[in-house]
Amino acid sequence: MISRFPHRLLLRNIFEINAEFLIIIMAIIAFFCTIGIGKATWLGFAGYMGVGLILWLYMILIKWKHEKVWMKTPDGDKEY
């Protein structure tokens, strides 16, 4: 059957590309976005990532061992 909307077939083919290929494209784009970034910017980024890592480790190693994790959902509050 011939589609009345041939552009839909093209879009379907584009979205069926392997995820690994898309990750490689993403990494290449990310690399080119970092060209020209100065040393101070990288140090600031490392600082933000360090603070995030410390908070994440605190939540995993200390807080969540002593408290239940909860979240609000459309079905009401859930505890895990």
C-alpha positions as CSV (number, residue, x, y, z in Angstrom):
1,M,0.0,0.0,0.0
2,I,1.4,3.4,-0.9
3,S,1.3,5.9,1.9
4,R,-0.5,9.2,1.3
5,F,2.2,10.8,3.5
6,P,5.6,9.7,2.2
7,H,7.3,12.0,4.7
8,R,6.1,9.7,7.5
9,L,8.1,6.8,6.0
10,L,11.3,9.0,5.9
11,L,10.8,10.1,9.6
12,R,10.2,6.5,10.6
13,N,13.5,5.5,9.0
14,I,15.4,8.3,10.6
15,F,14.2,7.3,14.1
16,E,15.1,3.6,13.6
17,I,18.8,4.5,13.5
18,N,20.8,2.4,16.1
19,A,21.2,4.0,19.5
20,E,25.0,3.4,19.4
21,F,25.3,5.5,16.2
22,L,23.4,8.3,17.8
23,I,25.6,8.2,20.9
24,I,28.7,8.5,18.7
25,I,27.2,11.5,17.0
26,M,26.3,13.1,20.4
27,A,29.9,12.5,21.6
28,I,31.3,14.2,18.5
29,I,29.1,17.2,18.9
30,A,29.9,17.4,22.6
31,F,33.6,17.3,21.8
32,F,33.4,20.2,19.3
33,C,31.4,22.2,21.8
34,T,34.3,22.0,24.3
35,I,36.9,23.5,21.9
36,G,38.0,26.8,23.1
37,I,36.7,26.5,26.7
38,G,39.3,27.9,29.1
39,K,41.0,26.3,32.1
40,A,38.9,28.3,34.6
41,T,35.7,27.1,33.0
42,W,36.8,23.4,33.4
43,L,37.8,24.0,37.0
44,G,34.4,25.5,37.7
45,F,32.7,22.6,36.0
46,A,34.8,20.2,38.1
47,G,33.7,22.0,41.2
48,Y,30.0,21.7,40.4
49,M,30.4,18.0,39.5
50,G,32.3,17.5,42.8
51,V,29.5,19.1,44.9
52,G,27.0,17.0,43.0
53,L,29.0,13.8,43.7
54,I,29.3,14.6,47.4
55,L,25.5,15.2,47.7
56,W,24.8,12.0,45.7
57,L,27.1,9.9,47.9
58,Y,25.6,11.4,51.1
59,M,22.1,10.5,49.9
60,I,23.1,6.9,49.0
61,L,25.5,6.1,51.9
62,I,23.8,7.9,54.8
63,K,20.3,9.3,54.3
64,W,18.6,6.6,52.4
65,K,19.8,3.9,54.8
66,H,17.9,5.6,57.6
67,E,14.9,7.0,55.8
68,K,12.5,5.7,53.3
69,V,12.4,7.4,49.9
70,W,9.1,8.9,49.0
71,M,7.7,10.6,45.9
72,K,4.4,12.2,44.9
73,T,2.6,10.4,42.1
74,P,-0.9,10.8,40.6
75,D,-1.9,7.8,42.6
76,G,-0.8,9.5,45.9
77,D,2.4,9.4,47.9
78,K,4.6,6.3,47.5
79,E,7.3,5.1,49.8
80,Y,10.1,2.8,48.9
